Amino acid sequence: MDTLYLFVGVIALVCVLGFFNEKVTKITYEIGLMLFASILGIVLLIGTAVFNNTDIGNTLKEFQEFDIHDFLMHGVLCFMLFAGSCHMKLKDFKEMARQITVLSFVCTLLGAVFYGLLIYGASYLFGAPLTLPVCLMFGSIIAPTDPIAATGILSKFGLPRKTSFLIQGESLFNDGVGVALFVCFSGMVKASSGSSDEGIVGVMLREILGALAVAIVVTVLCFLMYRFSKHPHLKIFISLLTVSLSYGLCEALHFSGAIASVICGILFSELRSRYCESEDHAQAELFDSFWETLDVFLNSILYVILGLSFVSILRMEYVLLLSVTAIVANLIARVGSLSISSLIIGKIPDGFSKGGFIALFTWGGLRGGLSVALAMSTKDLLSPEVYNVILGCTYAVVFFTTVVQGLTMQPVYKRISKNVTVTE
């Protein structure tokens, strides 16, 4: 299928499914897109089998085989992350720097290790051909909460400001940590000696410090043009250049382009608030509206593609057993990593108890396209059998966290916060 027709098909589904959800079901927009795209994919799969219609089957296969890894990692991820972070205030981050740092680094590392060990134990019981390095690599795929899912879904549930900021901050920063862990553990899988050149600490420092340096230099230089430009559309183009150039340089230098994109967004927001106070209101409104619209548009495409791709796990062997195992292991690993992190996180915001904090952040730990993209990138690294297990289980976790946890997040929060007095 030509790229243009594929694009038209996805946009058509975004519009039709979004309109149906708006008028009929009225559930959260992103969840509705993924849920109904999944249902549509299942219906088309059944229709293909019943009517033996190869045209429907081939069309569905085209959507399912869309390269999400390339679409995200070499395409739109930087813009999504910039859009999610360009409204964050640096003073808010400073206020919760310790909490965000612990969740982004300590909790992600522990979550990856815990998940890897749980999956390794399950694979031993079930007789699955998964080695410990492969399981740890799988843990690095699942551990980071997704910034796109968090900012797009959780921010709409009326969470207290500090709690909402902490969830978003963790999600925006821990994807880079997850990528660094993925690089390390995938290196262990590839290397016959079981070691990599730098190790976990070396990789993480290179990815993070390199991304920080690139993002600061590029943002400061580009912002000089932004500040002295009077053309509203050119200002937007400069912001696009800022994040895309930072991401591209980081990818070329083997730094974390994802972390650089987040830093660009936060720094750009801070510089605008300091040096563009006299900026015309219409220009500021245009800038904010552009990034908000672009964010929703790219999210919509991603969730429809993920929903259609979800049906691929129905073709896996032992699909129910593997999916349930992956989902349960994810919840256990998240609880374990949060429990340890809560001991060193410092003050928990908004009056939550440690138990309430762990429950809320466990259920609010959504996964999304980044996990699927990383899973897809292992295709040339693993045998077809192992790759299908990793990809199928990743899809199961992403679907469960986005749809099931996303739909029930608000009542879970209300139940947890019954006896909490929120202080701003």
Secondary structure, DSSP 8 states (H G I E B T S, - for coil): --HHHHHHHHHHHHHHHHHHIIIII---HHHHHHHHHHHHHHHHHHHHHHH--HHHHHHHHHHHTS-HHHHIIIIIHHHHHHHHHTT--HHHHHHTHHHHHIIIIIIHHHHHHHHHHHHHHHHHHHT----HHHHHHHHHHHSS--HHHHHHHGGGS---HHHHHHHHHHHHHHHHHHHHHHHHHHHHHH-TTS--SSHHHHHHHHHHHHHHHHHHHHHHHHHHHHHH---HHHHHHHHHHHHHHHHHHHHHHTS-HHHHHHHHHHHHHHHHHHH-TTS-HHHHHHHHHHHHHHHHHHHHHHHHHHHHHGGGGGGSTTHHHHHHHHHHHHHHHHHHHHHHHTTTS-S-GGG--HHHHHHHHHHT----HHHHHHHHTTTTTS-HHHHHHHHHHHHHHHHIIIIIIHHHHHHHHHHHTTT-----
